[in-house]
Amino acid sequence: MKEIKAYIHRNRVAEVISALKNSVAWTSVGDDEHNLTAYMVKGSLVPLDEGERRFSVELGDEIIDEYKLELHCSEDHVDELVKIIVASAKTGRPNSGWVYVMDVVSAVPVV
């Protein structure tokens, strides 16, 4: 099992989630095989416009509101899902986000 973490601009999150849920990798196994979570986070992506710029006194740096998506999936679907995230998260600017893939050592369901 793999974990995909993506940090993307907030104005792209709906399109990314829609693209993931409409993909063959998603629909071929059903919703119960994937675990997708979205978090609003404060991050350091390059702002798209002046409206996104904020300064955090606590962090001492410029930040923006962005989304962190976490998705757990089988190894077979990782490449396709990463391609979908990258394609649908693009803003037309450099550093539109980041996608990380990690191994999941163990997953235990709560029943």
N, CA, C and O atoms as a Tinker XYZ file with bonds, in Angstrom:
   444  protein
     1  N      0.844000   -1.173000    0.000000    73     2
     2  CA     0.000000    0.000000    0.000000    64     1     3
     3  C      0.886000    1.232000    0.000000    63     2     4     5
     4  O      1.980000    1.228000    0.564000    81     3
     5  N      0.395000    2.293000   -0.646000    73     3     6
     6  CA     1.124000    3.555000   -0.741000    64     5     7
     7  C      0.288000    4.697000   -0.201000    63     6     8     9
     8  O     -0.941000    4.636000   -0.177000    81     7
     9  N      0.976000    5.735000    0.231000    73     7    10
    10  CA     0.321000    6.966000    0.634000    64     9    11
    11  C      0.816000    8.064000   -0.296000    63    10    12    13
    12  O      2.020000    8.257000   -0.470000    81    11
    13  N     -0.125000    8.774000   -0.883000    73    11    14
    14  CA     0.191000    9.920000   -1.728000    64    13    15
    15  C     -0.215000   11.162000   -0.946000    63    14    16    17
    16  O     -1.348000   11.268000   -0.478000    81    15
    17  N      0.722000   12.102000   -0.808000    73    15    18
    18  CA     0.421000   13.392000   -0.184000    64    17    19
    19  C      0.641000   14.463000   -1.238000    63    18    20    21
    20  O      1.675000   14.498000   -1.904000    81    19
    21  N     -0.349000   15.334000   -1.379000    73    19    22
    22  CA    -0.246000   16.412000   -2.364000    64    21    23
    23  C     -0.560000   17.736000   -1.693000    63    22    24    25
    24  O     -1.542000   17.856000   -0.960000    81    23
    25  N      0.271000   18.715000   -1.946000    73    23    26
    26  CA     0.059000   20.071000   -1.464000    64    25    27
    27  C     -0.270000   20.925000   -2.676000    63    26    28    29
    28  O      0.556000   21.089000   -3.574000    81    27
    29  N     -1.497000   21.474000   -2.699000    73    27    30
    30  CA    -1.969000   22.181000   -3.889000    64    29    31
    31  C     -2.684000   23.476000   -3.499000    63    30    32    33
    32  O     -3.104000   23.657000   -2.356000    81    31
    33  N     -2.807000   24.361000   -4.473000    73    31    34
    34  CA    -3.530000   25.608000   -4.245000    64    33    35
    35  C     -5.002000   25.321000   -3.993000    63    34    36    37
    36  O     -5.581000   24.400000   -4.568000    81    35
    37  N     -5.589000   26.120000   -3.129000    73    35    38
    38  CA    -6.980000   25.885000   -2.731000    64    37    39
    39  C     -7.949000   26.015000   -3.895000    63    38    40    41
    40  O     -8.999000   25.374000   -3.887000    81    39
    41  N     -7.626000   26.827000   -4.895000    73    39    42
    42  CA    -8.542000   26.973000   -6.025000    64    41    43
    43  C     -8.485000   25.786000   -6.989000    63    42    44    45
    44  O     -9.224000   25.772000   -7.973000    81    43
    45  N     -7.638000   24.798000   -6.739000    73    43    46
    46  CA    -7.525000   23.614000   -7.592000    64    45    47
    47  C     -8.071000   22.356000   -6.920000    63    46    48    49
    48  O     -8.206000   21.323000   -7.576000    81    47
    49  N     -8.386000   22.419000   -5.635000    73    47    50
    50  CA    -8.711000   21.207000   -4.879000    64    49    51
    51  C     -9.964000   20.502000   -5.410000    63    50    52    53
    52  O     -9.973000   19.275000   -5.505000    81    51
    53  N    -11.003000   21.234000   -5.752000    73    51    54
    54  CA   -12.237000   20.600000   -6.235000    64    53    55
    55  C    -11.989000   19.855000   -7.539000    63    54    56    57
    56  O    -12.487000   18.745000   -7.726000    81    55
    57  N    -11.225000   20.457000   -8.436000    73    55    58
    58  CA   -10.935000   19.794000   -9.711000    64    57    59
    59  C    -10.071000   18.550000   -9.514000    63    58    60    61
    60  O    -10.281000   17.537000  -10.180000    81    59
    61  N     -9.113000   18.623000   -8.612000    73    59    62
    62  CA    -8.250000   17.467000   -8.343000    64    61    63
    63  C     -9.072000   16.309000   -7.786000    63    62    64    65
    64  O     -8.946000   15.178000   -8.255000    81    63
    65  N     -9.909000   16.583000   -6.793000    73    63    66
    66  CA   -10.728000   15.518000   -6.193000    64    65    67
    67  C    -11.680000   14.930000   -7.225000    63    66    68    69
    68  O    -11.849000   13.712000   -7.285000    81    67
    69  N    -12.298000   15.768000   -8.027000    73    67    70
    70  CA   -13.206000   15.278000   -9.071000    64    69    71
    71  C    -12.467000   14.399000  -10.075000    63    70    72    73
    72  O    -12.960000   13.338000  -10.457000    81    71
    73  N    -11.290000   14.838000  -10.500000    73    71    74
    74  CA   -10.504000   14.049000  -11.452000    64    73    75
    75  C    -10.101000   12.698000  -10.857000    63    74    76    77
    76  O    -10.142000   11.679000  -11.546000    81    75
    77  N     -9.715000   12.689000   -9.588000    73    75    78
    78  CA    -9.354000   11.429000   -8.936000    64    77    79
    79  C    -10.548000   10.478000   -8.895000    63    78    80    81
    80  O    -10.428000    9.305000   -9.248000    81    79
    81  N    -11.697000   10.989000   -8.463000    73    79    82
    82  CA   -12.875000   10.135000   -8.300000    64    81    83
    83  C    -13.460000    9.660000   -9.626000    63    82    84    85
    84  O    -14.201000    8.678000   -9.656000    81    83
    85  N    -13.138000   10.345000  -10.720000    73    83    86
    86  CA   -13.614000    9.926000  -12.041000    64    85    87
    87  C    -12.589000    9.097000  -12.810000    63    86    88    89
    88  O    -12.831000    8.721000  -13.957000    81    87
    89  N    -11.456000    8.814000  -12.192000    73    87    90
    90  CA   -10.399000    8.072000  -12.878000    64    89    91
    91  C    -10.679000    6.567000  -12.873000    63    90    92    93
    92  O    -11.427000    6.054000  -12.040000    81    91
    93  N    -10.069000    5.899000  -13.805000    73    91    94
    94  CA   -10.181000    4.442000  -13.887000    64    93    95
    95  C     -9.583000    3.803000  -12.645000    63    94    96    97
    96  O    -10.121000    2.822000  -12.131000    81    95
    97  N     -8.478000    4.347000  -12.160000    73    95    98
    98  CA    -7.827000    3.800000  -10.959000    64    97    99
    99  C     -8.759000    3.859000   -9.761000    63    98   100   101
   100  O     -8.696000    2.992000   -8.890000    81    99
   101  N     -9.613000    4.856000   -9.700000    73    99   102
   102  CA   -10.549000    5.003000   -8.581000    64   101   103
   103  C    -11.765000    4.124000   -8.788000    63   102   104   105
   104  O    -12.133000    3.357000   -7.898000    81   103
   105  N    -12.389000    4.224000   -9.940000    73   103   106
   106  CA   -13.657000    3.524000  -10.175000    64   105   107
   107  C    -13.491000    2.025000  -10.365000    63   106   108   109
   108  O    -14.449000    1.273000  -10.186000    81   107
   109  N    -12.293000    1.578000  -10.725000    73   107   110
   110  CA   -12.101000    0.147000  -10.945000    64   109   111
   111  C    -12.135000   -0.655000   -9.653000    63   110   112   113
   112  O    -12.410000   -1.855000   -9.671000    81   111
   113  N    -11.855000    0.008000   -8.524000    73   111   114
   114  CA   -11.852000   -0.716000   -7.250000    64   113   115
   115  C    -12.933000   -0.235000   -6.296000    63   114   116   117
   116  O    -13.222000   -0.910000   -5.308000    81   115
   117  N    -13.529000    0.904000   -6.566000    73   115   118
   118  CA   -14.598000    1.403000   -5.698000    64   117   119
   119  C    -14.088000    2.318000   -4.607000    63   118   120   121
   120  O    -12.906000    2.301000   -4.264000    81   119
   121  N    -14.995000    3.120000   -4.063000    73   119   122
   122  CA   -14.654000    4.109000   -3.047000    64   121   123
   123  C    -14.095000    3.488000   -1.772000    63   122   124   125
   124  O    -13.295000    4.116000   -1.078000    81   123
   125  N    -14.506000    2.259000   -1.455000    73   123   126
   126  CA   -14.074000    1.661000   -0.197000    64   125   127
   127  C    -12.616000    1.203000   -0.216000    63   126   128   129
   128  O    -12.072000    0.847000    0.829000    81   127
   129  N    -11.974000    1.206000   -1.389000    73   127   130
   130  CA   -10.571000    0.796000   -1.480000    64   129   131
   131  C     -9.616000    1.979000   -1.331000    63   130   132   133
   132  O     -8.409000    1.786000   -1.186000    81   131
   133  N    -10.139000    3.176000   -1.366000    73   131   134
   134  CA    -9.304000    4.373000   -1.257000    64   133   135
   135  C     -9.706000    5.154000   -0.019000    63   134   136   137
   136  O    -10.857000    5.118000    0.416000    81   135
   137  N     -8.750000    5.849000    0.527000    73   135   138
   138  CA    -9.013000    6.719000    1.659000    64   137   139
   139  C     -8.446000    8.080000    1.293000    63   138   140   141
   140  O     -7.231000    8.276000    1.310000    81   139
   141  N     -9.320000    9.017000    0.962000    73   139   142
   142  CA    -8.904000   10.359000    0.569000    64   141   143
   143  C     -9.314000   11.341000    1.655000    63   142   144   145
   144  O    -10.475000   11.381000    2.063000    81   143
   145  N     -8.352000   12.136000    2.121000    73   143   146
   146  CA    -8.607000   13.139000    3.145000    64   145   147
   147  C     -8.058000   14.464000    2.647000    63   146   148   149
   148  O     -6.983000   14.514000    2.049000    81   147
   149  N     -8.804000   15.549000    2.897000    73   147   150
   150  CA    -8.360000   16.886000    2.503000    64   149   151
   151  C     -8.271000   17.764000    3.742000    63   150   152   153
   152  O     -9.199000   17.817000    4.550000    81   151
   153  N     -7.155000   18.445000    3.881000    73   151   154
   154  CA    -6.924000   19.349000    5.002000    64   153   155
   155  C     -6.620000   20.748000    4.471000    63   154   156   157
   156  O     -5.857000   20.897000    3.517000    81   155
   157  N     -7.207000   21.762000    5.077000    73   155   158
   158  CA    -6.791000   23.137000    4.798000    64   157   159
   159  C     -5.576000   23.393000    5.674000    63   158   160   161
   160  O     -5.632000   23.216000    6.891000    81   159
   161  N     -4.481000   23.810000    5.057000    73   159   162
   162  CA    -3.240000   24.047000    5.796000    64   161   163
   163  C     -2.663000   25.409000    5.415000    63   162   164   165
   164  O     -3.053000   26.003000    4.410000    81   163
   165  N     -1.748000   25.882000    6.217000    73   163   166
   166  CA    -0.983000   27.091000    5.914000    64   165   167
   167  C      0.334000   26.628000    5.341000    63   166   168   169
   168  O      1.048000   25.848000    5.972000    81   167
   169  N      0.668000   27.100000    4.148000    73   167   170
   170  CA     1.871000   26.593000    3.510000    64   169   171
   171  C      2.674000   27.667000    2.818000    63   170   172   173
   172  O      2.394000   28.860000    2.938000    81   171
   173  N      3.677000   27.218000    2.093000    73   171   174
   174  CA     4.623000   28.142000    1.471000    64   173   175
   175  C      4.659000   28.031000   -0.047000    63   174   176   177
   176  O      5.676000   28.346000   -0.664000    81   175
   177  N      3.552000   27.584000   -0.663000    73   175   178
   178  CA     3.507000   27.615000   -2.119000    64   177   179
   179  C      3.572000   29.064000   -2.582000    63   178   180   181
   180  O      3.228000   29.978000   -1.832000    81   179
   181  N      4.012000   29.271000   -3.810000    73   179   182
   182  CA     4.091000   30.619000   -4.356000    64   181   183
   183  C      2.665000   31.142000   -4.562000    63   182   184   185
   184  O      1.859000   30.482000   -5.218000    81   183
   185  N      2.343000   32.322000   -4.008000    73   183   186
   186  CA     0.986000   32.864000   -4.164000    64   185   187
   187  C      0.656000   33.111000   -5.634000    63   186   188   189
   188  O      1.520000   33.514000   -6.412000    81   187
   189  N     -0.591000   32.868000   -6.005000    73   187   190
   190  CA    -1.026000   33.111000   -7.375000    64   189   191
   191  C     -1.328000   34.584000   -7.619000    63   190   192   193
   192  O     -1.191000   35.074000   -8.739000    81   191
   193  N     -1.739000   35.288000   -6.565000    73   191   194
   194  CA    -2.039000   36.711000   -6.687000    64   193   195
   195  C     -1.896000   37.365000   -5.311000    63   194   196   197
   196  O     -1.641000   36.692000   -4.312000    81   195
   197  N     -2.061000   38.664000   -5.279000    73   195   198
   198  CA    -1.905000   39.405000   -4.017000    64   197   199
   199  C     -2.937000   38.980000   -2.970000    63   198   200   201
   200  O     -2.673000   39.067000   -1.771000    81   199
   201  N     -4.120000   38.518000   -3.419000    73   199   202
   202  CA    -5.166000   38.089000   -2.496000    64   201   203
   203  C     -4.785000   36.877000   -1.663000    63   202   204   205
   204  O     -5.332000   36.667000   -0.580000    81   203
   205  N     -3.848000   36.077000   -2.161000    73   203   206
   206  CA    -3.407000   34.886000   -1.425000    64   205   207
   207  C     -2.316000   35.187000   -0.402000    63   206   208   209
   208  O     -2.090000   34.397000    0.515000    81   207
   209  N     -1.655000   36.299000   -0.551000    73   207   210
   210  CA    -0.512000   36.618000    0.321000    64   209   211
   211  C     -0.967000   36.900000    1.752000    63   210   212   213
   212  O     -1.880000   37.693000    1.982000    81   211
   213  N     -0.329000   36.250000    2.688000    73   211   214
   214  CA    -0.541000   36.492000    4.106000    64   213   215
   215  C      0.829000   36.433000    4.780000    63   214   216   217
   216  O      1.751000   35.796000    4.272000    81   215
   217  N      0.950000   37.093000    5.910000    73   215   218
   218  CA     2.184000   37.003000    6.680000    64   217   219
   219  C      1.835000   36.434000    8.038000    63   218   220   221
   220  O      0.957000   36.953000    8.727000    81   219
   221  N      2.511000   35.378000    8.424000    73   219   222
   222  CA     2.287000   34.753000    9.714000    64   221   223
   223  C      3.301000   35.284000   10.713000    63   222   224   225
   224  O      4.506000   35.088000   10.554000    81   223
   225  N      2.801000   35.961000   11.751000    73   223   226
   226  CA     3.685000   36.448000   12.811000    64   225   227
   227  C      4.305000   35.257000   13.537000    63   226   228   229
   228  O      5.482000   35.290000   13.895000    81   227
   229  N      3.504000   34.195000   13.756000    73   227   230
   230  CA     4.004000   33.018000   14.468000    64   229   231
   231  C      5.134000   32.335000   13.701000    63   230   232   233
   232  O      6.125000   31.910000   14.294000    81   231
   233  N      4.981000   32.232000   12.381000    73   231   234
   234  CA     5.992000   31.560000   11.570000    64   233   235
   235  C      7.072000   32.517000   11.067000    63   234   236   237
   236  O      8.151000   32.090000   10.655000    81   235
   237  N      6.773000   33.801000   11.105000    73   235   238
   238  CA     7.744000   34.784000   10.640000    64   237   239
   239  C      8.004000   34.711000    9.157000    63   238   240   241
   240  O      9.120000   34.969000    8.706000    81   239
   241  N      6.979000   34.360000    8.386000    73   239   242
   242  CA     7.173000   34.204000    6.945000    64   241   243
   243  C      5.845000   34.377000    6.227000    63   242   244   245
   244  O      4.775000   34.353000    6.836000    81   243
   245  N      5.942000   34.551000    4.929000    73   243   246
   246  CA     4.747000   34.624000    4.102000    64   245   247
   247  C      4.143000   33.231000    3.956000    63   246   248   249
   248  O      4.860000   32.249000    3.764000    81   247
   249  N      2.825000   33.157000    4.049000    73   247   250
   250  CA     2.128000   31.878000    3.896000    64   249   251
   251  C      0.899000   32.085000    3.022000    63   250   252   253
   252  O      0.467000   33.215000    2.790000    81   251
   253  N      0.348000   30.988000    2.546000    73   251   254
   254  CA    -0.934000   31.016000    1.856000    64   253   255
   255  C     -1.785000   29.866000    2.382000    63   254   256   257
   256  O     -1.274000   28.908000    2.962000    81   255
   257  N     -3.095000   29.981000    2.168000    73   255   258
   258  CA    -3.979000   28.859000    2.464000    64   257   259
   259  C     -3.868000   27.885000    1.301000    63   258   260   261
   260  O     -4.064000   28.264000    0.146000    81   259
   261  N     -3.559000   26.656000    1.597000    73   259   262
   262  CA    -3.472000   25.624000    0.565000    64   261   263
   263  C     -4.103000   24.358000    1.114000    63   262   264   265
   264  O     -4.477000   24.300000    2.286000    81   263
   265  N     -4.221000   23.353000    0.274000    73   263   266
   266  CA    -4.782000   22.074000    0.705000    64   265   267
   267  C     -3.727000   20.994000    0.684000    63   266   268   269
   268  O     -2.859000   20.946000   -0.188000    81   267
   269  N     -3.830000   20.136000    1.668000    73   267   270
   270  CA    -3.022000   18.914000    1.713000    64   269   271
   271  C     -3.993000   17.765000    1.504000    63   270   272   273
   272  O     -4.930000   17.586000    2.282000    81   271
   273  N     -3.772000   16.997000    0.463000    73   271   274
   274  CA    -4.574000   15.806000    0.203000    64   273   275
   275  C     -3.755000   14.593000    0.591000    63   274   276   277
   276  O     -2.572000   14.503000    0.265000    81   275
   277  N     -4.382000   13.664000    1.283000    73   275   278
   278  CA    -3.746000   12.377000    1.590000    64   277   279
   279  C     -4.603000   11.294000    0.986000    63   278   280   281
   280  O     -5.817000   11.261000    1.191000    81   279
   281  N     -3.975000   10.412000    0.244000    73   279   282
   282  CA    -4.681000    9.345000   -0.453000    64   281   283
   283  C     -3.914000    8.053000   -0.262000    63   282   284   285
   284  O     -2.709000    7.993000   -0.507000    81   283
   285  N     -4.614000    7.021000    0.176000    73   283   286
   286  CA    -4.009000    5.696000    0.329000    64   285   287
   287  C     -4.535000    4.817000   -0.790000    63   286   288   289
   288  O     -5.729000    4.826000   -1.089000    81   287
   289  N     -3.641000    4.060000   -1.406000    73   287   290
   290  CA    -4.052000    3.242000   -2.547000    64   289   291
   291  C     -3.081000    2.081000   -2.728000    63   290   292   293
   292  O     -2.034000    2.011000   -2.085000    81   291
   293  N     -3.458000    1.179000   -3.617000    73   291   294
   294  CA    -2.578000    0.061000   -3.923000    64   293   295
   295  C     -1.424000    0.542000   -4.804000    63   294   296   297
   296  O     -1.527000    1.567000   -5.478000    81   295
   297  N     -0.346000   -0.203000   -4.787000    73   295   298
   298  CA     0.824000    0.152000   -5.592000    64   297   299
   299  C      0.499000    0.223000   -7.074000    63   298   300   301
   300  O      1.105000    1.001000   -7.811000    81   299
   301  N     -0.460000   -0.590000   -7.514000    73   299   302
   302  CA    -0.833000   -0.641000   -8.928000    64   301   303
   303  C     -1.368000    0.683000   -9.450000    63   302   304   305
   304  O     -1.265000    0.952000  -10.647000    81   303
   305  N     -1.939000    1.519000   -8.583000    73   303   306
   306  CA    -2.614000    2.743000   -9.025000    64   305   307
   307  C     -1.826000    4.019000   -8.776000    63   306   308   309
   308  O     -2.270000    5.102000   -9.157000    81   307
   309  N     -0.678000    3.908000   -8.150000    73   307   310
   310  CA     0.076000    5.097000   -7.746000    64   309   311
   311  C      0.415000    5.995000   -8.930000    63   310   312   313
   312  O      0.120000    7.190000   -8.899000    81   311
   313  N      1.023000    5.446000   -9.962000    73   311   314
   314  CA     1.474000    6.272000  -11.086000    64   313   315
   315  C      0.317000    7.025000  -11.733000    63   314   316   317
   316  O      0.433000    8.216000  -12.021000    81   315
   317  N     -0.793000    6.338000  -11.961000    73   315   318
   318  CA    -1.943000    6.984000  -12.584000    64   317   319
   319  C     -2.502000    8.094000  -11.696000    63   318   320   321
   320  O     -2.802000    9.185000  -12.181000    81   319
   321  N     -2.643000    7.822000  -10.408000    73   319   322
   322  CA    -3.202000    8.823000   -9.497000    64   321   323
   323  C     -2.285000   10.040000   -9.361000    63   322   324   325
   324  O     -2.771000   11.169000   -9.291000    81   323
   325  N     -0.980000    9.830000   -9.323000    73   323   326
   326  CA    -0.038000   10.948000   -9.263000    64   325   327
   327  C     -0.151000   11.792000  -10.530000    63   326   328   329
   328  O     -0.165000   13.020000  -10.451000    81   327
   329  N     -0.232000   11.152000  -11.696000    73   327   330
   330  CA    -0.376000   11.892000  -12.961000    64   329   331
   331  C     -1.648000   12.729000  -12.968000    63   330   332   333
   332  O     -1.648000   13.861000  -13.451000    81   331
   333  N     -2.719000   12.180000  -12.438000    73   331   334
   334  CA    -3.993000   12.908000  -12.377000    64   333   335
   335  C     -3.868000   14.120000  -11.468000    63   334   336   337
   336  O     -4.332000   15.206000  -11.818000    81   335
   337  N     -3.253000   13.951000  -10.317000    73   335   338
   338  CA    -3.073000   15.069000   -9.386000    64   337   339
   339  C     -2.241000   16.166000  -10.029000    63   338   340   341
   340  O     -2.612000   17.340000   -9.989000    81   339
   341  N     -1.124000   15.787000  -10.616000    73   339   342
   342  CA    -0.229000   16.772000  -11.231000    64   341   343
   343  C     -0.943000   17.515000  -12.361000    63   342   344   345
   344  O     -0.837000   18.738000  -12.460000    81   343
   345  N     -1.659000   16.798000  -13.200000    73   343   346
   346  CA    -2.338000   17.429000  -14.344000    64   345   347
   347  C     -3.465000   18.366000  -13.891000    63   346   348   349
   348  O     -3.621000   19.454000  -14.444000    81   347
   349  N     -4.238000   17.956000  -12.904000    73   347   350
   350  CA    -5.394000   18.761000  -12.500000    64   349   351
   351  C     -5.065000   19.828000  -11.462000    63   350   352   353
   352  O     -5.900000   20.693000  -11.195000    81   351
   353  N     -3.881000   19.792000  -10.873000    73   351   354
   354  CA    -3.493000   20.793000   -9.874000    64   353   355
   355  C     -2.712000   21.953000  -10.483000    63   354   356   357
   356  O     -2.439000   22.937000   -9.796000    81   355
   357  N     -2.351000   21.854000  -11.752000    73   355   358
   358  CA    -1.547000   22.894000  -12.388000    64   357   359
   359  C     -2.252000   24.240000  -12.355000    63   358   360   361
   360  O     -3.465000   24.336000  -12.538000    81   359
   361  N     -1.460000   25.272000  -12.116000    73   359   362
   362  CA    -1.994000   26.637000  -12.115000    64   361   363
   363  C     -1.423000   27.465000  -13.263000    63   362   364   365
   364  O     -1.853000   28.597000  -13.483000    81   363
   365  N     -0.459000   26.910000  -13.996000    73   363   366
   366  CA     0.194000   27.665000  -15.045000    64   365   367
   367  C      1.411000   28.430000  -14.550000    63   366   368   369
   368  O      2.052000   29.155000  -15.311000    81   367
   369  N      1.719000   28.268000  -13.300000    73   367   370
   370  CA     2.875000   28.936000  -12.700000    64   369   371
   371  C      3.822000   27.885000  -12.131000    63   370   372   373
   372  O      3.402000   26.771000  -11.820000    81   371
   373  N      5.097000   28.238000  -11.994000    73   371   374
   374  CA     6.037000   27.298000  -11.376000    64   373   375
   375  C      5.663000   27.043000   -9.915000    63   374   376   377
   376  O      5.037000   27.881000   -9.266000    81   375
   377  N      6.046000   25.906000   -9.427000    73   375   378
   378  CA     5.796000   25.532000   -8.028000    64   377   379
   379  C      4.320000   25.610000   -7.655000    63   378   380   381
   380  O      3.950000   26.217000   -6.651000    81   379
   381  N      3.482000   24.980000   -8.486000    73   379   382
   382  CA     2.037000   24.951000   -8.233000    64   381   383
   383  C      1.667000   23.991000   -7.121000    63   382   384   385
   384  O      0.511000   23.952000   -6.702000    81   383
   385  N      2.612000   23.227000   -6.641000    73   383   386
   386  CA     2.350000   22.274000   -5.578000    64   385   387
   387  C      3.398000   21.183000   -5.579000    63   386   388   389
   388  O      4.369000   21.212000   -6.336000    81   387
   389  N      3.166000   20.214000   -4.699000    73   387   390
   390  CA     4.101000   19.094000   -4.544000    64   389   391
   391  C      3.312000   17.818000   -4.316000    63   390   392   393
   392  O      2.254000   17.826000   -3.686000    81   391
   393  N      3.846000   16.716000   -4.841000    73   391   394
   394  CA     3.239000   15.406000   -4.626000    64   393   395
   395  C      4.328000   14.475000   -4.108000    63   394   396   397
   396  O      5.409000   14.376000   -4.689000    81   395
   397  N      4.027000   13.798000   -3.010000    73   395   398
   398  CA     4.962000   12.856000   -2.396000    64   397   399
   399  C      4.308000   11.481000   -2.344000    63   398   400   401
   400  O      3.097000   11.374000   -2.151000    81   399
   401  N      5.104000   10.433000   -2.516000    73   399   402
   402  CA     4.613000    9.056000   -2.425000    64   401   403
   403  C      5.471000    8.315000   -1.408000    63   402   404   405
   404  O      6.701000    8.326000   -1.474000    81   403
   405  N      4.781000    7.663000   -0.455000    73   403   406
   406  CA     5.478000    6.926000    0.603000    64   405   407
   407  C      4.915000    5.522000    0.756000    63   406   408   409
   408  O      3.763000    5.268000    0.406000    81   407
   409  N      5.714000    4.627000    1.271000    73   407   410
   410  CA     5.237000    3.290000    1.601000    64   409   411
   411  C      4.435000    3.325000    2.895000    63   410   412   413
   412  O      4.776000    4.046000    3.833000    81   411
   413  N      3.373000    2.542000    2.932000    73   411   414
   414  CA     2.601000    2.351000    4.167000    64   413   415
   415  C      3.015000    0.987000    4.717000    63   414   416   417
   416  O      2.806000   -0.041000    4.074000    81   415
   417  N      3.581000    0.992000    5.869000    73   415   418
   418  CA     4.076000   -0.248000    6.484000    64   417   419
   419  C      2.932000   -1.106000    6.978000    63   418   420   421
   420  O      2.965000   -2.330000    6.848000    81   419
   421  N      1.920000   -0.470000    7.544000    73   419   422
   422  CA     0.802000   -1.220000    8.103000    64   421   423
   423  C     -0.455000   -0.360000    8.049000    63   422   424   425
   424  O     -0.396000    0.860000    8.201000    81   423
   425  N     -1.586000   -1.012000    7.831000    73   423   426
   426  CA    -2.886000   -0.335000    7.876000    64   425   427
   427  C     -3.859000   -1.257000    8.607000    63   426   428   429
   428  O     -4.098000   -2.383000    8.170000    81   427
   429  N     -4.406000   -0.790000    9.693000    73   427   430
   430  CA    -5.284000   -1.604000   10.519000    64   429   431
   431  C     -6.665000   -0.947000   10.553000    63   430   432   433
   432  O     -6.788000    0.188000   11.014000    81   431
   433  N     -7.701000   -1.633000   10.078000    73   431   434
   434  CA    -9.032000   -1.043000   10.099000    64   433   435
   435  C     -9.598000   -0.984000   11.520000    63   434   436   437
   436  O     -9.341000   -1.857000   12.349000    81   435
   437  N    -10.362000    0.053000   11.769000    73   435   438
   438  CA   -11.073000    0.185000   13.041000    64   437   439
   439  C    -12.470000   -0.355000   12.794000    63   438   440   441
   440  O    -13.216000    0.195000   11.984000    81   439
   441  N    -12.832000   -1.437000   13.492000    73   439   442
   442  CA   -14.145000   -2.064000   13.282000    64   441   443
   443  C    -14.958000   -2.055000   14.562000    63   442   444
   444  O    -16.089000   -2.540000   14.578000    81   443
